[in-house]
Amino acid sequence: MRDESHLPKALQGLRIPLIASPLFIISVPELVIAQCKAGIVGSFPALNAREGEGEHPLLDTWLTQIKEELDRHNQANPDTPAAPYAVNQIVHRSNGRLERDLEICVKHDVPIWITSLGARVEVNEAAHSCGGIVLHDIINNRFAQKAVEKGADGLVAVAAGAGGHAGQQSPFALMHEIREWFDGPVALSGSIATGESLLAARAMGADLGYTGSPFIATDEANADQAYKDMIVESGAEDIVYSSLFTGVWGNYLKGSVEAAGMDPDNLPMADASTMNFGSDREKPKAWKTIWGSGQGIGAIKSVGPAGAIVDRMAAEYAAAGKKLAAEFS
Ligand SMILES: Cc1cc2nc3c(=O)[nH]c(=O)nc-3n(C[C@H](O)[C@H](O)[C@H](O)COP(=O)(O)O)c2cc1C
């Protein structure tokens, strides 16, 4: 039995202690619903719900759809209810729709809020006003302390090898430093693609794993077939760490950089002032042609349903746990 008494309710009772992380462009309601039905927290960035000027907010439509689908599932499957969902807010000054998105999330009582690129008291207050919890995304201990000071309930520790805007620290070092002072919920990320890695994250002191890249190679993901195939065909050495594409250091597939006519082993650095999450940003083009991925994708052997990844990781997690437990019995 997992001791989950210290965790907020929204993070208890998952099939395995795992959050499917938000993926820009890729995480759409179909994927989130599949992840939640499979028993892990599914998530998406609010910014993925893009609508034209004057249209009804697509975020509102998506949240209604996700809640209705999960309610239907729970009524039909009371013994295996869906896990809760999470919405990711990019808390960067260039995100001009943040305030509107917060209002929509409060209206829908979003249970888990994942915040990235800036910790802000008012975002945490908005989440708490509707009974939600906030997990803030950090890459080092200093940012972790700041996030908790500003009212985050828990942390997502983004260690080396994670997809997208990854940190550079070893997960062992980062988890240890955080656990020296923080006993609240921590999800650990960075190349967790197997049940064995998830168990290792738990052994290091993380309450949950946080996994993104494997879900790119799924039927439900909003990604080009060539992107999904490249995830299947690539391994850790096919990943390049660069600040060029968004102004923030992150991990990308070398194959996509080459396809865009650049040499992945000789990329220039970018200026952080180029970061832009406004509606006028050109970066989606970068994310559309330069494909993000963490180093853990060697474990991904085919494109298939998201639920199959959860099934595989659950089986591996249980087997690895039993094997290690035998050592201590
Ligand atoms: C293609 C891609 C897009 C991402 N987009 C976002 C995003 O919009 N917001 C966010 O907080 N994190 C984003 N991330 C980071 C992930 O949420 C997560 O930290 C990371 O995927 C975990 O590492 P893993 O891919 O090795 O599992 C993205 C990652 C990838 C690979």
The ligand as an SDF file (V2000), in Angstrom:
LIG
                    3D

 31 33  0  0  0  0  0  0  0  0999 V2000
    7.1770   18.8290  -27.0790 C   0  0  0  0  0  0  0  0  0  0  0  0
    7.1340   19.2920  -25.6740 C   0  0  0  0  0  0  0  0  0  0  0  0
    6.3310   20.3600  -25.3170 C   0  0  0  0  0  0  0  0  0  0  0  0
    6.2720   20.8100  -24.0000 C   0  0  0  0  0  0  0  0  0  0  0  0
    5.4460   21.8430  -23.6780 N   0  0  0  0  0  0  0  0  0  0  0  0
    5.3370   22.2440  -22.3810 C   0  0  0  0  0  0  0  0  0  0  0  0
    4.4000   23.2530  -22.0100 C   0  0  0  0  0  0  0  0  0  0  0  0
    3.6840   23.8140  -22.8290 O   0  0  0  0  0  0  0  0  0  0  0  0
    4.3350   23.5920  -20.7110 N   0  0  0  0  0  0  0  0  0  0  0  0
    5.1160   22.9930  -19.7460 C   0  0  0  0  0  0  0  0  0  0  0  0
    4.9980   23.3260  -18.5760 O   0  0  0  0  0  0  0  0  0  0  0  0
    5.9980   22.0340  -20.0800 N   0  0  0  0  0  0  0  0  0  0  0  0
    6.1030   21.6340  -21.3570 C   0  0  0  0  0  0  0  0  0  0  0  0
    6.9880   20.6380  -21.6910 N   0  0  0  0  0  0  0  0  0  0  0  0
    7.7730   19.9840  -20.6380 C   0  0  0  0  0  0  0  0  0  0  0  0
    7.0200   18.8020  -20.0840 C   0  0  0  0  0  0  0  0  0  0  0  0
    5.8180   19.2110  -19.4980 O   0  0  0  0  0  0  0  0  0  0  0  0
    7.8450   17.9790  -19.0620 C   0  0  0  0  0  0  0  0  0  0  0  0
    8.5450   18.8000  -18.1840 O   0  0  0  0  0  0  0  0  0  0  0  0
    8.8150   17.0690  -19.7610 C   0  0  0  0  0  0  0  0  0  0  0  0
    8.2330   16.5510  -20.9050 O   0  0  0  0  0  0  0  0  0  0  0  0
    9.2260   15.9280  -18.8640 C   0  0  0  0  0  0  0  0  0  0  0  0
   10.3090   15.2300  -19.3990 O   0  0  0  0  0  0  0  0  0  0  0  0
   10.1720   13.9420  -20.3590 P   0  0  0  0  0  0  0  0  0  0  0  0
    9.7090   14.4640  -21.6650 O   0  0  0  0  0  0  0  0  0  0  0  0
   11.5650   13.4210  -20.3880 O   0  0  0  0  0  0  0  0  0  0  0  0
    9.1990   13.0300  -19.7390 O   0  0  0  0  0  0  0  0  0  0  0  0
    7.0740   20.1750  -23.0030 C   0  0  0  0  0  0  0  0  0  0  0  0
    7.8760   19.0800  -23.3650 C   0  0  0  0  0  0  0  0  0  0  0  0
    7.9140   18.6310  -24.6790 C   0  0  0  0  0  0  0  0  0  0  0  0
    8.7500   17.4470  -25.0220 C   0  0  0  0  0  0  0  0  0  0  0  0
  1  2  1  0
  2  3  1  0
  2 30  2  0
  3  4  2  0
  4  5  1  0
  4 28  1  0
  5  6  2  0
  6  7  1  0
  6 13  1  0
  7  8  2  0
  7  9  1  0
  9 10  1  0
 10 11  2  0
 10 12  1  0
 12 13  2  0
 13 14  1  0
 14 15  1  0
 14 28  1  0
 15 16  1  0
 16 17  1  0
 16 18  1  0
 18 19  1  0
 18 20  1  0
 20 21  1  0
 20 22  1  0
 22 23  1  0
 23 24  1  0
 24 25  2  0
 24 26  1  0
 24 27  1  0
 28 29  2  0
 29 30  1  0
 30 31  1  0
M  END
$$$$
